[in-house]
Amino acid sequence: MSDAFKNAAEKIKTLSDAPSNDVLLKLYALYKQATEGDVQGSRPSMFDFKGAAKYDAWAKLKGTANADAEKGYIDLVNSLVG
C-alpha cells in the first residue's frame, strides 16, 4: 500500500458533502480490490441490498491488479476533493 493511497484514504474522510451512492460503491470496490484483491465468498442474499450492491461493485473489478485499483482510488478521491 503506497503512501499516496493511504493519504487518499484519509483525504476522503474530509469531504464536507457525501458523494452519491454510485461513487461510494466505486470507492469501496477500488479500496477492497487494492487492499484484498479479488472478491471472495458468495454474494449476499437479495434481501441484503447494501451487501449485494457492495459485492457486485467489487466483483466487477475481478482481475484488476492491486496497483491499478490503488491508482483508480487515488484518482477518484483527488477528483472529489479537488
N, C-alpha and C positions, 0 to 999 in steps of 0.2 A: 504494500500500500504506500503510495507516494505521499510526500508532504503536501503537494498540491491537492490531492484527493482528500486528505484529512482536513485541510483548510476549507475546501469546498463544503465538506460535511458540517463544519462549524458555521460557515457563512450562511447556509440555507436556514439555519435557526434564527437568523437576524431579520428575516423578511417581515415587513410590517403587515402585509396582506397575504393571506394564504393563496397559493396557486390553485388552479382548477383541479378537479379530481383526475382528469386525464394527465395533467402534468405531474401530480403527486404519484400516480401509478408509474409513470415513466421514471421518475426519480427513484422510487422504490425498486423497480426492476433493475435499473442500472446499478444501483448500490449493491443489491443482492448478487447480481452477476459478477460484479467486480470483487466482492469480498468472499463469496462462497462458490462461484462457478454455476454450472447448470442446475436448474431446479430439480429437487429430489422429492420423492414421495408421491402420494396420489393427490389428485385435485380435490379440494374441499367440496362438500355437497352443494347442490344448487340452492339450498336454503341458507347457506353461508355466503351471501352475496359479496361481502367485502373480501373474505378469504379467497373466494373463487376468482374475483377480479385481480387480486394481487398475484395469485398463482398464474393466471393466464398472461398477465403482463410480463412476468418473469420468464415464463415458458417461451414467449416469443423471441427471447434473446438466446435461446439454446444454441450453443456452438460459438457464441461471441467470446472472443478472448478477453481475459480479465483486464488487460491493458486497454483494449478498445472500449470496454464498458466504463473503465475509470475515466478515460478521455471524454466519453459521451456525458458522463455525470458532471464532470468539471465544466464542460462547455455549457450544459443546460443550466447549472447553478449560476455561472457567470452571466448568462443571458437574463436570468431572473433578477439577480442582484444589481446588475448594471455596471 
